[in-house]
Amino acid sequence: MNLSATQSQPENIRTVGLEISRSIASEVLIQQKSEMVVQESALTLYPALYEVEGLTEDERYRALSKIPDHPT
């Protein structure tokens, strides 16, 4: 971030505010993509758990409940 000496203080504050907004938007996008990856992994895991021999319904439920925001 280059804050020019010729910029007034309000302009500098506005520039900093815009940079912070961009940074927050970037972090939100990263968080959303991470949540999508977790949900996709959960969708893959669910049928795979049914293929594990000897795994009880309770054990499947406990495994799925460890996934954040998974609707178990």
mmCIF file of the N, C-alpha and C atoms, coordinates in Angstrom:
data_MODEL
# 
_entry.id   MODEL 
# 
loop_
_atom_site.group_PDB 
_atom_site.id 
_atom_site.type_symbol 
_atom_site.label_atom_id 
_atom_site.label_alt_id 
_atom_site.label_comp_id 
_atom_site.label_asym_id 
_atom_site.label_entity_id 
_atom_site.label_seq_id 
_atom_site.pdbx_PDB_ins_code 
_atom_site.Cartn_x 
_atom_site.Cartn_y 
_atom_site.Cartn_z 
_atom_site.occupancy 
_atom_site.B_iso_or_equiv 
_atom_site.pdbx_formal_charge 
_atom_site.auth_seq_id 
_atom_site.auth_comp_id 
_atom_site.auth_asym_id 
_atom_site.auth_atom_id 
_atom_site.pdbx_PDB_model_num 
ATOM 1   N N  . MET A 1 1  ? 0.847   -1.158  0.000  1.00 0.00 ? 1  MET A N  1 
ATOM 2   C CA . MET A 1 1  ? 0.000   0.000   0.000  1.00 0.00 ? 1  MET A CA 1 
ATOM 3   C C  . MET A 1 1  ? 0.899   1.229   0.000  1.00 0.00 ? 1  MET A C  1 
ATOM 4   N N  . ASN A 1 2  ? 0.732   2.065   -1.023 1.00 0.00 ? 2  ASN A N  1 
ATOM 5   C CA . ASN A 1 2  ? 1.555   3.258   -1.146 1.00 0.00 ? 2  ASN A CA 1 
ATOM 6   C C  . ASN A 1 2  ? 0.715   4.479   -0.795 1.00 0.00 ? 2  ASN A C  1 
ATOM 7   N N  . LEU A 1 3  ? 0.960   5.029   0.367  1.00 0.00 ? 3  LEU A N  1 
ATOM 8   C CA . LEU A 1 3  ? 0.248   6.235   0.771  1.00 0.00 ? 3  LEU A CA 1 
ATOM 9   C C  . LEU A 1 3  ? 1.119   7.430   0.427  1.00 0.00 ? 3  LEU A C  1 
ATOM 10  N N  . SER A 1 4  ? 0.753   8.099   -0.623 1.00 0.00 ? 4  SER A N  1 
ATOM 11  C CA . SER A 1 4  ? 1.535   9.225   -1.121 1.00 0.00 ? 4  SER A CA 1 
ATOM 12  C C  . SER A 1 4  ? 1.531   10.375  -0.121 1.00 0.00 ? 4  SER A C  1 
ATOM 13  N N  . ALA A 1 5  ? 2.655   11.059  -0.063 1.00 0.00 ? 5  ALA A N  1 
ATOM 14  C CA . ALA A 1 5  ? 2.766   12.217  0.827  1.00 0.00 ? 5  ALA A CA 1 
ATOM 15  C C  . ALA A 1 5  ? 1.849   13.339  0.366  1.00 0.00 ? 5  ALA A C  1 
ATOM 16  N N  . THR A 1 6  ? 1.417   13.285  -0.898 1.00 0.00 ? 6  THR A N  1 
ATOM 17  C CA . THR A 1 6  ? 0.543   14.332  -1.421 1.00 0.00 ? 6  THR A CA 1 
ATOM 18  C C  . THR A 1 6  ? -0.921  14.080  -1.083 1.00 0.00 ? 6  THR A C  1 
ATOM 19  N N  . GLN A 1 7  ? -1.263  12.894  -0.599 1.00 0.00 ? 7  GLN A N  1 
ATOM 20  C CA . GLN A 1 7  ? -2.652  12.612  -0.241 1.00 0.00 ? 7  GLN A CA 1 
ATOM 21  C C  . GLN A 1 7  ? -2.985  13.265  1.093  1.00 0.00 ? 7  GLN A C  1 
ATOM 22  N N  . SER A 1 8  ? -4.207  13.753  1.183  1.00 0.00 ? 8  SER A N  1 
ATOM 23  C CA . SER A 1 8  ? -4.645  14.320  2.454  1.00 0.00 ? 8  SER A CA 1 
ATOM 24  C C  . SER A 1 8  ? -4.985  13.189  3.420  1.00 0.00 ? 8  SER A C  1 
ATOM 25  N N  . GLN A 1 9  ? -5.118  13.527  4.683  1.00 0.00 ? 9  GLN A N  1 
ATOM 26  C CA . GLN A 1 9  ? -5.424  12.508  5.691  1.00 0.00 ? 9  GLN A CA 1 
ATOM 27  C C  . GLN A 1 9  ? -6.739  11.787  5.375  1.00 0.00 ? 9  GLN A C  1 
ATOM 28  N N  . PRO A 1 10 ? -7.828  12.493  4.999  1.00 0.00 ? 10 PRO A N  1 
ATOM 29  C CA . PRO A 1 10 ? -9.058  11.769  4.655  1.00 0.00 ? 10 PRO A CA 1 
ATOM 30  C C  . PRO A 1 10 ? -8.863  10.803  3.483  1.00 0.00 ? 10 PRO A C  1 
ATOM 31  N N  . GLU A 1 11 ? -8.057  11.212  2.502  1.00 0.00 ? 11 GLU A N  1 
ATOM 32  C CA . GLU A 1 11 ? -7.786  10.315  1.374  1.00 0.00 ? 11 GLU A CA 1 
ATOM 33  C C  . GLU A 1 11 ? -6.996  9.095   1.832  1.00 0.00 ? 11 GLU A C  1 
ATOM 34  N N  . ASN A 1 12 ? -6.025  9.304   2.723  1.00 0.00 ? 12 ASN A N  1 
ATOM 35  C CA . ASN A 1 12 ? -5.254  8.188   3.268  1.00 0.00 ? 12 ASN A CA 1 
ATOM 36  C C  . ASN A 1 12 ? -6.166  7.231   4.031  1.00 0.00 ? 12 ASN A C  1 
ATOM 37  N N  . ILE A 1 13 ? -7.057  7.792   4.841  1.00 0.00 ? 13 ILE A N  1 
ATOM 38  C CA . ILE A 1 13 ? -7.994  6.959   5.605  1.00 0.00 ? 13 ILE A CA 1 
ATOM 39  C C  . ILE A 1 13 ? -8.878  6.165   4.651  1.00 0.00 ? 13 ILE A C  1 
ATOM 40  N N  . ARG A 1 14 ? -9.343  6.813   3.589  1.00 0.00 ? 14 ARG A N  1 
ATOM 41  C CA . ARG A 1 14 ? -10.191 6.126   2.605  1.00 0.00 ? 14 ARG A CA 1 
ATOM 42  C C  . ARG A 1 14 ? -9.406  4.999   1.927  1.00 0.00 ? 14 ARG A C  1 
ATOM 43  N N  . THR A 1 15 ? -8.159  5.270   1.564  1.00 0.00 ? 15 THR A N  1 
ATOM 44  C CA . THR A 1 15 ? -7.315  4.258   0.927  1.00 0.00 ? 15 THR A CA 1 
ATOM 45  C C  . THR A 1 15 ? -7.108  3.065   1.852  1.00 0.00 ? 15 THR A C  1 
ATOM 46  N N  . VAL A 1 16 ? -6.807  3.336   3.111  1.00 0.00 ? 16 VAL A N  1 
ATOM 47  C CA . VAL A 1 16 ? -6.619  2.260   4.089  1.00 0.00 ? 16 VAL A CA 1 
ATOM 48  C C  . VAL A 1 16 ? -7.919  1.477   4.253  1.00 0.00 ? 16 VAL A C  1 
ATOM 49  N N  . GLY A 1 17 ? -9.039  2.184   4.318  1.00 0.00 ? 17 GLY A N  1 
ATOM 50  C CA . GLY A 1 17 ? -10.343 1.519   4.441  1.00 0.00 ? 17 GLY A CA 1 
ATOM 51  C C  . GLY A 1 17 ? -10.624 0.592   3.271  1.00 0.00 ? 17 GLY A C  1 
ATOM 52  N N  . LEU A 1 18 ? -10.299 1.040   2.064  1.00 0.00 ? 18 LEU A N  1 
ATOM 53  C CA . LEU A 1 18 ? -10.505 0.200   0.879  1.00 0.00 ? 18 LEU A CA 1 
ATOM 54  C C  . LEU A 1 18 ? -9.623  -1.046  0.924  1.00 0.00 ? 18 LEU A C  1 
ATOM 55  N N  . GLU A 1 19 ? -8.385  -0.875  1.345  1.00 0.00 ? 19 GLU A N  1 
ATOM 56  C CA . GLU A 1 19 ? -7.474  -2.023  1.457  1.00 0.00 ? 19 GLU A CA 1 
ATOM 57  C C  . GLU A 1 19 ? -7.979  -3.020  2.497  1.00 0.00 ? 19 GLU A C  1 
ATOM 58  N N  . ILE A 1 20 ? -8.472  -2.512  3.615  1.00 0.00 ? 20 ILE A N  1 
ATOM 59  C CA . ILE A 1 20 ? -9.020  -3.395  4.650  1.00 0.00 ? 20 ILE A CA 1 
ATOM 60  C C  . ILE A 1 20 ? -10.245 -4.125  4.112  1.00 0.00 ? 20 ILE A C  1 
ATOM 61  N N  . SER A 1 21 ? -11.112 -3.423  3.398  1.00 0.00 ? 21 SER A N  1 
ATOM 62  C CA . SER A 1 21 ? -12.306 -4.046  2.817  1.00 0.00 ? 21 SER A CA 1 
ATOM 63  C C  . SER A 1 21 ? -11.929 -5.158  1.847  1.00 0.00 ? 21 SER A C  1 
ATOM 64  N N  . ARG A 1 22 ? -10.936 -4.913  1.011  1.00 0.00 ? 22 ARG A N  1 
ATOM 65  C CA . ARG A 1 22 ? -10.478 -5.942  0.068  1.00 0.00 ? 22 ARG A CA 1 
ATOM 66  C C  . ARG A 1 22 ? -9.933  -7.153  0.810  1.00 0.00 ? 22 ARG A C  1 
ATOM 67  N N  . SER A 1 23 ? -9.180  -6.894  1.858  1.00 0.00 ? 23 SER A N  1 
ATOM 68  C CA . SER A 1 23 ? -8.604  -7.984  2.641  1.00 0.00 ? 23 SER A CA 1 
ATOM 69  C C  . SER A 1 23 ? -9.696  -8.823  3.297  1.00 0.00 ? 23 SER A C  1 
ATOM 70  N N  . ILE A 1 24 ? -10.692 -8.158  3.868  1.00 0.00 ? 24 ILE A N  1 
ATOM 71  C CA . ILE A 1 24 ? -11.803 -8.879  4.502  1.00 0.00 ? 24 ILE A CA 1 
ATOM 72  C C  . ILE A 1 24 ? -12.565 -9.684  3.463  1.00 0.00 ? 24 ILE A C  1 
ATOM 73  N N  . ALA A 1 25 ? -12.835 -9.096  2.308  1.00 0.00 ? 25 ALA A N  1 
ATOM 74  C CA . ALA A 1 25 ? -13.553 -9.807  1.250  1.00 0.00 ? 25 ALA A CA 1 
ATOM 75  C C  . ALA A 1 25 ? -12.776 -11.041 0.809  1.00 0.00 ? 25 ALA A C  1 
ATOM 76  N N  . SER A 1 26 ? -11.472 -10.913 0.722  1.00 0.00 ? 26 SER A N  1 
ATOM 77  C CA . SER A 1 26 ? -10.630 -12.046 0.347  1.00 0.00 ? 26 SER A CA 1 
ATOM 78  C C  . SER A 1 26 ? -10.717 -13.151 1.394  1.00 0.00 ? 26 SER A C  1 
ATOM 79  N N  . GLU A 1 27 ? -10.664 -12.784 2.666  1.00 0.00 ? 27 GLU A N  1 
ATOM 80  C CA . GLU A 1 27 ? -10.760 -13.773 3.748  1.00 0.00 ? 27 GLU A CA 1 
ATOM 81  C C  . GLU A 1 27 ? -12.117 -14.465 3.746  1.00 0.00 ? 27 GLU A C  1 
ATOM 82  N N  . VAL A 1 28 ? -13.182 -13.717 3.478  1.00 0.00 ? 28 VAL A N  1 
ATOM 83  C CA . VAL A 1 28 ? -14.525 -14.302 3.417  1.00 0.00 ? 28 VAL A CA 1 
ATOM 84  C C  . VAL A 1 28 ? -14.596 -15.310 2.278  1.00 0.00 ? 28 VAL A C  1 
ATOM 85  N N  . LEU A 1 29 ? -14.047 -14.969 1.135  1.00 0.00 ? 29 LEU A N  1 
ATOM 86  C CA . LEU A 1 29 ? -14.044 -15.879 -0.008 1.00 0.00 ? 29 LEU A CA 1 
ATOM 87  C C  . LEU A 1 29 ? -13.276 -17.155 0.312  1.00 0.00 ? 29 LEU A C  1 
ATOM 88  N N  . ILE A 1 30 ? -12.131 -17.025 0.950  1.00 0.00 ? 30 ILE A N  1 
ATOM 89  C CA . ILE A 1 30 ? -11.340 -18.199 1.343  1.00 0.00 ? 30 ILE A CA 1 
ATOM 90  C C  . ILE A 1 30 ? -12.141 -19.068 2.305  1.00 0.00 ? 30 ILE A C  1 
ATOM 91  N N  . GLN A 1 31 ? -12.824 -18.453 3.272  1.00 0.00 ? 31 GLN A N  1 
ATOM 92  C CA . GLN A 1 31 ? -13.633 -19.195 4.242  1.00 0.00 ? 31 GLN A CA 1 
ATOM 93  C C  . GLN A 1 31 ? -14.762 -19.941 3.541  1.00 0.00 ? 31 GLN A C  1 
ATOM 94  N N  . GLN A 1 32 ? -15.434 -19.279 2.599  1.00 0.00 ? 32 GLN A N  1 
ATOM 95  C CA . GLN A 1 32 ? -16.532 -19.913 1.873  1.00 0.00 ? 32 GLN A CA 1 
ATOM 96  C C  . GLN A 1 32 ? -16.036 -21.106 1.061  1.00 0.00 ? 32 GLN A C  1 
ATOM 97  N N  . LYS A 1 33 ? -14.891 -20.959 0.407  1.00 0.00 ? 33 LYS A N  1 
ATOM 98  C CA . LYS A 1 33 ? -14.336 -22.065 -0.367 1.00 0.00 ? 33 LYS A CA 1 
ATOM 99  C C  . LYS A 1 33 ? -13.949 -23.219 0.542  1.00 0.00 ? 33 LYS A C  1 
ATOM 100 N N  . SER A 1 34 ? -13.407 -22.912 1.713  1.00 0.00 ? 34 SER A N  1 
ATOM 101 C CA . SER A 1 34 ? -13.044 -23.960 2.674  1.00 0.00 ? 34 SER A CA 1 
ATOM 102 C C  . SER A 1 34 ? -14.280 -24.721 3.130  1.00 0.00 ? 34 SER A C  1 
ATOM 103 N N  . GLU A 1 35 ? -15.361 -23.994 3.401  1.00 0.00 ? 35 GLU A N  1 
ATOM 104 C CA . GLU A 1 35 ? -16.605 -24.638 3.820  1.00 0.00 ? 35 GLU A CA 1 
ATOM 105 C C  . GLU A 1 35 ? -17.150 -25.539 2.716  1.00 0.00 ? 35 GLU A C  1 
ATOM 106 N N  . MET A 1 36 ? -17.023 -25.114 1.463  1.00 0.00 ? 36 MET A N  1 
ATOM 107 C CA . MET A 1 36 ? -17.480 -25.940 0.345  1.00 0.00 ? 36 MET A CA 1 
ATOM 108 C C  . MET A 1 36 ? -16.671 -27.228 0.262  1.00 0.00 ? 36 MET A C  1 
ATOM 109 N N  . VAL A 1 37 ? -15.373 -27.136 0.467  1.00 0.00 ? 37 VAL A N  1 
ATOM 110 C CA . VAL A 1 37 ? -14.512 -28.321 0.429  1.00 0.00 ? 37 VAL A CA 1 
ATOM 111 C C  . VAL A 1 37 ? -14.902 -29.286 1.540  1.00 0.00 ? 37 VAL A C  1 
ATOM 112 N N  . VAL A 1 38 ? -15.177 -28.763 2.729  1.00 0.00 ? 38 VAL A N  1 
ATOM 113 C CA . VAL A 1 38 ? -15.584 -29.614 3.853  1.00 0.00 ? 38 VAL A CA 1 
ATOM 114 C C  . VAL A 1 38 ? -16.902 -30.307 3.525  1.00 0.00 ? 38 VAL A C  1 
ATOM 115 N N  . GLN A 1 39 ? -17.855 -29.577 2.976  1.00 0.00 ? 39 GLN A N  1 
ATOM 116 C CA . GLN A 1 39 ? -19.150 -30.173 2.638  1.00 0.00 ? 39 GLN A CA 1 
ATOM 117 C C  . GLN A 1 39 ? -19.005 -31.234 1.548  1.00 0.00 ? 39 GLN A C  1 
ATOM 118 N N  . GLU A 1 40 ? -18.170 -30.968 0.549  1.00 0.00 ? 40 GLU A N  1 
ATOM 119 C CA . GLU A 1 40 ? -17.940 -31.960 -0.506 1.00 0.00 ? 40 GLU A CA 1 
ATOM 120 C C  . GLU A 1 40 ? -17.285 -33.212 0.069  1.00 0.00 ? 40 GLU A C  1 
ATOM 121 N N  . SER A 1 41 ? -16.360 -33.025 0.988  1.00 0.00 ? 41 SER A N  1 
ATOM 122 C CA . SER A 1 41 ? -15.709 -34.168 1.631  1.00 0.00 ? 41 SER A CA 1 
ATOM 123 C C  . SER A 1 41 ? -16.708 -34.965 2.456  1.00 0.00 ? 41 SER A C  1 
ATOM 124 N N  . ALA A 1 42 ? -17.609 -34.266 3.127  1.00 0.00 ? 42 ALA A N  1 
ATOM 125 C CA . ALA A 1 42 ? -18.633 -34.945 3.924  1.00 0.00 ? 42 ALA A CA 1 
ATOM 126 C C  . ALA A 1 42 ? -19.544 -35.770 3.027  1.00 0.00 ? 42 ALA A C  1 
ATOM 127 N N  . LEU A 1 43 ? -19.885 -35.237 1.870  1.00 0.00 ? 43 LEU A N  1 
ATOM 128 C CA . LEU A 1 43 ? -20.742 -35.974 0.940  1.00 0.00 ? 43 LEU A CA 1 
ATOM 129 C C  . LEU A 1 43 ? -20.053 -37.231 0.426  1.00 0.00 ? 43 LEU A C  1 
ATOM 130 N N  . THR A 1 44 ? -18.749 -37.188 0.299  1.00 0.00 ? 44 THR A N  1 
ATOM 131 C CA . THR A 1 44 ? -17.982 -38.359 -0.117 1.00 0.00 ? 44 THR A CA 1 
ATOM 132 C C  . THR A 1 44 ? -17.838 -39.343 1.041  1.00 0.00 ? 44 THR A C  1 
ATOM 133 N N  . LEU A 1 45 ? -17.662 -38.812 2.232  1.00 0.00 ? 45 LEU A N  1 
ATOM 134 C CA . LEU A 1 45 ? -17.455 -39.657 3.406  1.00 0.00 ? 45 LEU A CA 1 
ATOM 135 C C  . LEU A 1 45 ? -18.699 -40.447 3.770  1.00 0.00 ? 45 LEU A C  1 
ATOM 136 N N  . TYR A 1 46 ? -19.858 -39.825 3.662  1.00 0.00 ? 46 TYR A N  1 
ATOM 137 C CA . TYR A 1 46 ? -21.100 -40.470 4.094  1.00 0.00 ? 46 TYR A CA 1 
ATOM 138 C C  . TYR A 1 46 ? -21.297 -41.843 3.451  1.00 0.00 ? 46 TYR A C  1 
ATOM 139 N N  . PRO A 1 47 ? -21.266 -41.971 2.119  1.00 0.00 ? 47 PRO A N  1 
ATOM 140 C CA . PRO A 1 47 ? -21.436 -43.308 1.530  1.00 0.00 ? 47 PRO A CA 1 
ATOM 141 C C  . PRO A 1 47 ? -20.268 -44.242 1.855  1.00 0.00 ? 47 PRO A C  1 
ATOM 142 N N  . ALA A 1 48 ? -19.074 -43.670 2.004  1.00 0.00 ? 48 ALA A N  1 
ATOM 143 C CA . ALA A 1 48 ? -17.907 -44.503 2.316  1.00 0.00 ? 48 ALA A CA 1 
ATOM 144 C C  . ALA A 1 48 ? -18.052 -45.141 3.691  1.00 0.00 ? 48 ALA A C  1 
ATOM 145 N N  . LEU A 1 49 ? -18.656 -44.434 4.623  1.00 0.00 ? 49 LEU A N  1 
ATOM 146 C CA . LEU A 1 49 ? -18.849 -44.997 5.964  1.00 0.00 ? 49 LEU A CA 1 
ATOM 147 C C  . LEU A 1 49 ? -19.760 -46.220 5.934  1.00 0.00 ? 49 LEU A C  1 
ATOM 148 N N  . TYR A 1 50 ? -20.705 -46.240 5.008  1.00 0.00 ? 50 TYR A N  1 
ATOM 149 C CA . TYR A 1 50 ? -21.609 -47.390 4.903  1.00 0.00 ? 50 TYR A CA 1 
ATOM 150 C C  . TYR A 1 50 ? -20.911 -48.607 4.308  1.00 0.00 ? 50 TYR A C  1 
ATOM 151 N N  . GLU A 1 51 ? -19.779 -48.396 3.658  1.00 0.00 ? 51 GLU A N  1 
ATOM 152 C CA . GLU A 1 51 ? -19.030 -49.512 3.078  1.00 0.00 ? 51 GLU A CA 1 
ATOM 153 C C  . GLU A 1 51 ? -18.079 -50.158 4.081  1.00 0.00 ? 51 GLU A C  1 
ATOM 154 N N  . VAL A 1 52 ? -17.866 -49.512 5.217  1.00 0.00 ? 52 VAL A N  1 
ATOM 155 C CA . VAL A 1 52 ? -16.960 -50.050 6.231  1.00 0.00 ? 52 VAL A CA 1 
ATOM 156 C C  . VAL A 1 52 ? -17.686 -51.153 6.993  1.00 0.00 ? 52 VAL A C  1 
ATOM 157 N N  . GLU A 1 53 ? -17.151 -52.365 6.891  1.00 0.00 ? 53 GLU A N  1 
ATOM 158 C CA . GLU A 1 53 ? -17.784 -53.501 7.564  1.00 0.00 ? 53 GLU A CA 1 
ATOM 159 C C  . GLU A 1 53 ? -17.642 -53.382 9.071  1.00 0.00 ? 53 GLU A C  1 
ATOM 160 N N  . GLY A 1 54 ? -18.704 -53.707 9.777  1.00 0.00 ? 54 GLY A N  1 
ATOM 161 C CA . GLY A 1 54 ? -18.677 -53.733 11.231 1.00 0.00 ? 54 GLY A CA 1 
ATOM 162 C C  . GLY A 1 54 ? -18.883 -52.384 11.895 1.00 0.00 ? 54 GLY A C  1 
ATOM 163 N N  . LEU A 1 55 ? -19.028 -51.336 11.110 1.00 0.00 ? 55 LEU A N  1 
ATOM 164 C CA . LEU A 1 55 ? -19.242 -50.008 11.675 1.00 0.00 ? 55 LEU A CA 1 
ATOM 165 C C  . LEU A 1 55 ? -20.717 -49.856 12.034 1.00 0.00 ? 55 LEU A C  1 
ATOM 166 N N  . THR A 1 56 ? -20.978 -49.507 13.278 1.00 0.00 ? 56 THR A N  1 
ATOM 167 C CA . THR A 1 56 ? -22.369 -49.369 13.714 1.00 0.00 ? 56 THR A CA 1 
ATOM 168 C C  . THR A 1 56 ? -22.924 -48.016 13.282 1.00 0.00 ? 56 THR A C  1 
ATOM 169 N N  . GLU A 1 57 ? -24.237 -47.896 13.352 1.00 0.00 ? 57 GLU A N  1 
ATOM 170 C CA . GLU A 1 57 ? -24.894 -46.629 13.015 1.00 0.00 ? 57 GLU A CA 1 
ATOM 171 C C  . GLU A 1 57 ? -24.396 -45.508 13.937 1.00 0.00 ? 57 GLU A C  1 
ATOM 172 N N  . ASP A 1 58 ? -24.221 -45.824 15.214 1.00 0.00 ? 58 ASP A N  1 
ATOM 173 C CA . ASP A 1 58 ? -23.708 -44.829 16.169 1.00 0.00 ? 58 ASP A CA 1 
ATOM 174 C C  . ASP A 1 58 ? -22.299 -44.374 15.795 1.00 0.00 ? 58 ASP A C  1 
ATOM 175 N N  . GLU A 1 59 ? -21.467 -45.300 15.370 1.00 0.00 ? 59 GLU A N  1 
ATOM 176 C CA . GLU A 1 59 ? -20.094 -44.947 14.986 1.00 0.00 ? 59 GLU A CA 1 
ATOM 177 C C  . GLU A 1 59 ? -20.085 -44.067 13.736 1.00 0.00 ? 59 GLU A C  1 
ATOM 178 N N  . ARG A 1 60 ? -20.974 -44.364 12.787 1.00 0.00 ? 60 ARG A N  1 
ATOM 179 C CA . ARG A 1 60 ? -21.086 -43.515 11.591 1.00 0.00 ? 60 ARG A CA 1 
ATOM 180 C C  . ARG A 1 60 ? -21.536 -42.108 11.997 1.00 0.00 ? 60 ARG A C  1 
ATOM 181 N N  . TYR A 1 61 ? -22.535 -42.070 12.872 1.00 0.00 ? 61 TYR A N  1 
ATOM 182 C CA . TYR A 1 61 ? -23.057 -40.780 13.329 1.00 0.00 ? 61 TYR A CA 1 
ATOM 183 C C  . TYR A 1 61 ? -21.963 -39.972 14.025 1.00 0.00 ? 61 TYR A C  1 
ATOM 184 N N  . ARG A 1 62 ? -21.198 -40.616 14.896 1.00 0.00 ? 62 ARG A N  1 
ATOM 185 C CA . ARG A 1 62 ? -20.122 -39.910 15.609 1.00 0.00 ? 62 ARG A CA 1 
ATOM 186 C C  . ARG A 1 62 ? -19.068 -39.390 14.642 1.00 0.00 ? 62 ARG A C  1 
ATOM 187 N N  . ALA A 1 63 ? -18.747 -40.201 13.629 1.00 0.00 ? 63 ALA A N  1 
ATOM 188 C CA . ALA A 1 63 ? -17.751 -39.760 12.638 1.00 0.00 ? 63 ALA A CA 1 
ATOM 189 C C  . ALA A 1 63 ? -18.253 -38.524 11.889 1.00 0.00 ? 63 ALA A C  1 
ATOM 190 N N  . LEU A 1 64 ? -19.511 -38.557 11.467 1.00 0.00 ? 64 LEU A N  1 
ATOM 191 C CA . LEU A 1 64 ? -20.069 -37.424 10.728 1.00 0.00 ? 64 LEU A CA 1 
ATOM 192 C C  . LEU A 1 64 ? -20.256 -36.198 11.618 1.00 0.00 ? 64 LEU A C  1 
ATOM 193 N N  . SER A 1 65 ? -20.563 -36.413 12.882 1.00 0.00 ? 65 SER A N  1 
ATOM 194 C CA . SER A 1 65 ? -20.804 -35.277 13.786 1.00 0.00 ? 65 SER A CA 1 
ATOM 195 C C  . SER A 1 65 ? -19.528 -34.481 14.065 1.00 0.00 ? 65 SER A C  1 
ATOM 196 N N  . LYS A 1 66 ? -18.379 -35.051 13.749 1.00 0.00 ? 66 LYS A N  1 
ATOM 197 C CA . LYS A 1 66 ? -17.113 -34.334 13.956 1.00 0.00 ? 66 LYS A CA 1 
ATOM 198 C C  . LYS A 1 66 ? -16.829 -33.338 12.837 1.00 0.00 ? 66 LYS A C  1 
ATOM 199 N N  . ILE A 1 67 ? -17.609 -33.416 11.767 1.00 0.00 ? 67 ILE A N  1 
ATOM 200 C CA . ILE A 1 67 ? -17.446 -32.487 10.652 1.00 0.00 ? 67 ILE A CA 1 
ATOM 201 C C  . ILE A 1 67 ? -18.223 -31.213 10.989 1.00 0.00 ? 67 ILE A C  1 
ATOM 202 N N  . PRO A 1 68 ? -17.556 -30.062 10.993 1.00 0.00 ? 68 PRO A N  1 
ATOM 203 C CA . PRO A 1 68 ? -18.250 -28.813 11.331 1.00 0.00 ? 68 PRO A CA 1 
ATOM 204 C C  . PRO A 1 68 ? -19.431 -28.551 10.396 1.00 0.00 ? 68 PRO A C  1 
ATOM 205 N N  . ASP A 1 69 ? -20.540 -28.154 10.967 1.00 0.00 ? 69 ASP A N  1 
ATOM 206 C CA . ASP A 1 69 ? -21.754 -27.780 10.225 1.00 0.00 ? 69 ASP A CA 1 
ATOM 207 C C  . ASP A 1 69 ? -22.346 -28.921 9.415  1.00 0.00 ? 69 ASP A C  1 
ATOM 208 N N  . HIS A 1 70 ? -22.032 -30.156 9.764  1.00 0.00 ? 70 HIS A N  1 
ATOM 209 C CA . HIS A 1 70 ? -22.637 -31.274 9.040  1.00 0.00 ? 70 HIS A CA 1 
ATOM 210 C C  . HIS A 1 70 ? -23.998 -31.576 9.646  1.00 0.00 ? 70 HIS A C  1 
ATOM 211 N N  . PRO A 1 71 ? -25.023 -31.711 8.825  1.00 0.00 ? 71 PRO A N  1 
ATOM 212 C CA . PRO A 1 71 ? -26.376 -31.949 9.350  1.00 0.00 ? 71 PRO A CA 1 
ATOM 213 C C  . PRO A 1 71 ? -26.591 -33.397 9.786  1.00 0.00 ? 71 PRO A C  1 
ATOM 214 N N  . THR A 1 72 ? -26.044 -33.772 10.930 1.00 0.00 ? 72 THR A N  1 
ATOM 215 C CA . THR A 1 72 ? -26.217 -35.141 11.425 1.00 0.00 ? 72 THR A CA 1 
ATOM 216 C C  . THR A 1 72 ? -27.373 -35.211 12.383 1.00 0.00 ? 72 THR A C  1 
# 
